[in-house]
Amino acid sequence: MGGITTSSDIELVDIATGQANLTLAEVSGSVDEVAFSPDGSLLAGVYGWSGKRAVTVWSSKTGAVKWTAKSKNWTGPIEFAPDGRRFTTGASDDNVEIWDVRTGKVVDSLGEFSKTAGKIRFSRDGQTVFLLASREASKQMLAWRLASHKLVRTLSMQVGYSSAAFSDDASFVVTGGEDG
């Protein structure tokens, strides 16, 4: 009987059959995040352990590694831009990095505003990155305009969030959580 692995493998599992169609990697340490590109052709993953973190992009069709880059910190949420040419990773060093999918290079960093990014989303046009972030006891939603490299909006959240979603046109954010 097939099923989703509990090891440190990154596998593509066919939902209809429950069988692993492709094992992309057996990695050392924990797998923190994985995400498909918008067209489904690529998969990005972050994994490892303290001091030995990695970000990798694979072909989701063949399992071939496109590139791997070292990441010095725990790496959190992955979000692809709608055009699939960039993706973000959030890290424990108060940094959100924006990666070029083709080259494997970090092309931008949203460090000073992103303390512990819980959710990251691109706007539909790919020009704004939205972050739900926590700073000590406060919770905030930040909107970062990439072209001007400016923070364009900060909203304070009344409660600690555990879930969030942005509307397609990025005009609304809905959050849920607890106040205790």
C-alpha positions as CSV (number, residue, x, y, z in Angstrom):
1,M,0.0,0.0,0.0
2,G,1.3,3.4,-1.0
3,G,1.4,6.6,1.0
4,I,3.2,9.7,1.8
5,T,6.7,9.2,3.3
6,T,7.6,10.2,6.8
7,S,11.3,10.2,6.1
8,S,13.4,13.1,4.8
9,D,12.5,12.3,1.2
10,I,10.9,14.8,-1.1
11,E,8.5,12.8,-3.2
12,L,5.8,13.5,-5.7
13,V,2.8,11.3,-4.7
14,D,-0.1,10.6,-7.1
15,I,-3.2,11.5,-5.1
16,A,-5.4,9.0,-7.1
17,T,-3.2,6.0,-6.4
18,G,-1.3,7.1,-3.3
19,Q,1.9,6.0,-4.9
20,A,5.1,7.9,-5.1
21,N,5.7,8.7,-8.8
22,L,9.1,10.4,-8.3
23,T,11.5,10.8,-5.4
24,L,13.2,14.1,-5.9
25,A,15.7,13.9,-3.1
26,E,16.6,12.1,0.1
27,V,17.8,15.0,2.1
28,S,19.7,15.4,5.3
29,G,17.8,17.1,8.1
30,S,14.2,18.3,8.0
31,V,12.2,19.4,5.0
32,D,10.8,22.8,6.0
33,E,8.9,23.8,2.9
34,V,8.1,22.7,-0.7
35,A,6.1,24.5,-3.4
36,F,5.2,24.0,-7.0
37,S,5.8,26.8,-9.6
38,P,2.5,28.2,-11.0
39,D,2.8,26.0,-14.1
40,G,3.7,22.9,-12.1
41,S,6.9,22.3,-14.0
42,L,9.2,23.1,-11.1
43,L,9.3,22.3,-7.4
44,A,11.3,24.4,-4.9
45,G,12.2,23.0,-1.5
46,V,14.2,24.1,1.6
47,Y,15.7,21.6,4.0
48,G,18.6,20.7,6.2
49,W,19.6,21.4,9.8
50,S,21.1,24.3,11.8
51,G,24.0,25.7,9.9
52,K,23.6,23.5,6.9
53,R,20.4,24.6,5.1
54,A,19.8,24.4,1.3
55,V,17.3,25.7,-1.2
56,T,16.8,23.5,-4.3
57,V,14.8,23.7,-7.5
58,W,13.9,20.5,-9.3
59,S,12.0,19.6,-12.5
60,S,8.8,18.1,-11.3
61,K,8.6,15.9,-14.4
62,T,12.0,14.3,-14.3
63,G,13.4,15.0,-10.8
64,A,16.5,16.6,-12.2
65,V,18.1,19.2,-10.0
66,K,18.1,22.7,-11.7
67,W,20.2,24.2,-8.9
68,T,21.0,24.1,-5.2
69,A,22.1,27.0,-3.1
70,K,23.2,27.2,0.5
71,S,21.1,29.0,3.0
72,K,22.6,29.9,6.3
73,N,19.4,30.0,8.3
74,W,16.1,28.2,8.9
75,T,14.1,28.9,5.8
76,G,10.3,29.3,6.0
77,P,7.5,30.0,3.6
78,I,8.0,29.6,-0.1
79,E,5.9,31.6,-2.5
80,F,6.3,31.7,-6.3
81,A,5.5,34.9,-8.2
82,P,2.6,34.5,-10.6
83,D,4.9,34.4,-13.6
84,G,7.0,31.7,-12.0
85,R,10.3,33.6,-12.6
86,R,10.9,34.3,-8.9
87,F,10.1,32.9,-5.5
88,T,10.5,34.0,-1.9
89,T,11.8,32.2,1.1
90,G,11.4,33.5,4.7
91,A,14.3,33.0,7.1
92,S,14.9,33.1,10.9
93,D,17.4,36.0,10.5
94,D,14.6,38.6,9.9
95,N,15.1,38.2,6.2
96,V,12.9,37.4,3.2
97,E,14.9,36.5,0.1
98,I,13.6,36.7,-3.5
99,W,15.3,34.1,-5.7
100,D,15.6,34.1,-9.5
101,V,14.3,30.7,-10.5
102,R,16.5,30.4,-13.6
103,T,19.9,31.4,-12.0
104,G,19.5,30.3,-8.4
105,K,20.7,33.7,-7.2
106,V,19.0,35.9,-4.6
107,V,17.9,39.0,-6.5
108,D,16.4,41.0,-3.6
109,S,16.1,40.9,0.2
110,L,13.3,42.3,2.4
111,G,15.3,41.9,5.6
112,E,14.7,44.9,7.9
113,F,10.9,44.6,7.8
114,S,10.2,40.9,7.8
115,K,10.8,39.7,11.3
116,T,9.6,36.1,11.4
117,A,7.5,35.9,8.2
118,G,4.5,33.7,8.8
119,K,2.9,34.0,5.4
120,I,4.3,35.5,2.1
121,R,2.3,36.3,-1.0
122,F,2.9,38.0,-4.3
123,S,0.2,40.3,-5.7
124,R,-1.3,39.1,-8.9
125,D,0.9,41.4,-11.0
126,G,4.0,40.1,-9.1
127,Q,5.1,43.7,-8.2
128,T,4.2,43.6,-4.5
129,V,5.1,41.2,-1.8
130,F,2.8,40.8,1.2
131,L,4.1,39.6,4.5
132,L,2.4,38.6,7.6
133,A,5.1,39.0,10.2
134,S,5.5,39.1,13.9
135,R,7.8,41.4,15.9
136,E,8.1,40.5,19.5
137,A,4.4,40.7,20.8
138,S,3.1,42.6,17.7
139,K,1.7,41.1,14.5
140,Q,1.7,43.0,11.3
141,M,0.8,42.8,7.6
142,L,3.4,44.5,5.4
143,A,3.2,45.4,1.7
144,W,6.5,45.8,0.0
145,R,6.6,47.3,-3.5
146,L,9.5,45.6,-5.3
147,A,10.2,48.1,-8.1
148,S,10.7,51.0,-5.7
149,H,12.0,48.8,-2.9
150,K,9.6,50.6,-0.5
151,L,7.4,49.5,2.3
152,V,4.0,50.9,1.1
153,R,1.7,49.7,3.9
154,T,1.9,48.4,7.4
155,L,-1.2,47.1,9.2
156,S,-1.2,46.1,12.8
157,M,-3.1,42.9,13.6
158,Q,-5.3,42.8,16.7
159,V,-4.7,39.2,17.5
160,G,-2.0,36.6,16.9
161,Y,-2.7,35.0,13.6
162,S,-2.3,31.4,12.7
163,S,-3.9,31.6,9.2
164,A,-4.1,34.2,6.5
165,A,-5.1,34.6,2.9
166,F,-4.9,37.5,0.4
167,S,-7.6,38.2,-2.2
168,D,-6.6,37.8,-5.8
169,D,-6.5,41.5,-6.4
170,A,-4.6,42.0,-3.1
171,S,-7.1,44.5,-1.8
172,F,-8.0,42.4,1.2
173,V,-6.3,40.1,3.7
174,V,-8.3,37.8,6.0
175,T,-6.6,36.5,9.1
176,G,-7.6,34.0,11.8
177,G,-6.0,33.2,15.1
178,E,-6.2,33.5,18.8
179,D,-5.9,36.3,21.2
180,G,-4.5,34.3,24.1
